[in-house]
């Protein structure tokens, strides 16, 4: 893709990233109301351990696309891929 102003080549991923930033920064009344409702519900749910089922996971390591968790009750380590 070429820039319409300077006619230099623009990478497709850079173009998609910049459009995502612009779209994500938009604040509509619907987004504001949805954010308030989600906040009242308590935000993101707590992750449960796959072995013992207790909601006592703590993040022990964050990598670019994988987060490692450890259960404080049974010591089980698990990971979640974030995409």
C-alpha positions as CSV (number, residue, x, y, z in Angstrom):
1,X,0.0,0.0,0.0
2,X,1.3,3.5,-0.8
3,X,0.8,6.6,1.2
4,X,-1.5,9.1,-0.6
5,X,0.7,12.0,0.5
6,X,4.3,11.0,0.1
7,X,3.9,7.8,-2.0
8,X,6.1,5.7,0.2
9,X,5.3,2.0,0.9
10,X,3.3,1.3,4.0
11,X,3.3,-2.1,5.6
12,X,-0.2,-3.7,5.8
13,X,0.2,-4.5,9.5
14,X,1.2,-0.9,10.3
15,X,-1.9,0.3,8.4
16,X,-4.2,-2.1,10.3
17,X,-2.6,-1.1,13.7
18,X,-3.1,2.6,13.1
19,X,-6.8,2.0,12.0
20,X,-7.3,-0.1,15.2
21,X,-5.9,2.7,17.4
22,X,-8.2,5.2,15.8
23,X,-11.3,3.0,16.1
24,X,-10.4,1.9,19.7
25,X,-10.0,5.4,20.8
26,X,-13.5,6.4,19.7
27,X,-15.9,7.0,22.6
28,X,-19.6,6.7,21.8
29,X,-22.4,6.9,24.3
30,X,-23.0,3.2,23.8
31,X,-19.4,2.4,24.7
32,X,-19.5,4.5,27.8
33,X,-22.7,2.9,29.1
34,X,-21.3,-0.6,28.3
35,X,-18.1,0.2,30.2
36,X,-20.1,1.3,33.3
37,X,-22.3,-1.8,33.3
38,X,-19.2,-4.1,33.0
39,X,-17.6,-2.2,35.9
40,X,-20.6,-2.8,38.1
41,X,-20.5,-6.5,37.3
42,X,-17.0,-6.7,38.8
43,X,-14.8,-6.7,35.7
44,X,-13.1,-9.8,34.4
45,X,-13.9,-13.1,36.1
46,X,-11.3,-14.8,38.3
47,X,-9.5,-17.8,36.6
48,X,-10.0,-21.1,38.3
49,X,-7.3,-23.8,38.7
50,X,-7.8,-26.7,36.2
51,X,-6.7,-29.3,38.8
52,X,-8.4,-28.3,42.0
53,X,-11.0,-25.8,40.8
54,X,-10.2,-23.1,43.3
55,X,-10.1,-19.4,42.2
56,X,-6.6,-18.8,43.6
57,X,-4.4,-18.4,40.5
58,X,-1.7,-15.8,40.4
59,X,0.3,-14.6,37.4
60,X,3.9,-15.8,37.7
61,X,5.2,-14.9,34.3
62,X,4.0,-12.8,31.3
63,X,5.5,-13.4,27.9
64,X,4.3,-11.7,24.7
65,X,1.5,-14.2,23.9
66,X,1.6,-16.6,26.9
67,X,0.7,-15.9,30.5
68,X,1.8,-18.5,33.2
69,X,-0.4,-18.9,36.3
70,X,0.3,-20.8,39.5
71,X,-2.3,-22.1,42.0
72,X,-1.5,-21.1,45.6
73,X,-3.5,-24.1,46.9
74,X,-2.2,-27.0,44.9
75,X,0.9,-25.5,43.2
76,X,-0.3,-26.4,39.7
77,X,1.2,-24.3,36.9
78,X,-0.8,-23.6,33.8
79,X,-0.6,-21.2,30.9
80,X,-3.1,-19.3,28.8
81,X,-2.4,-18.1,25.3
82,X,-3.4,-14.5,24.6
83,X,-4.1,-13.6,21.0
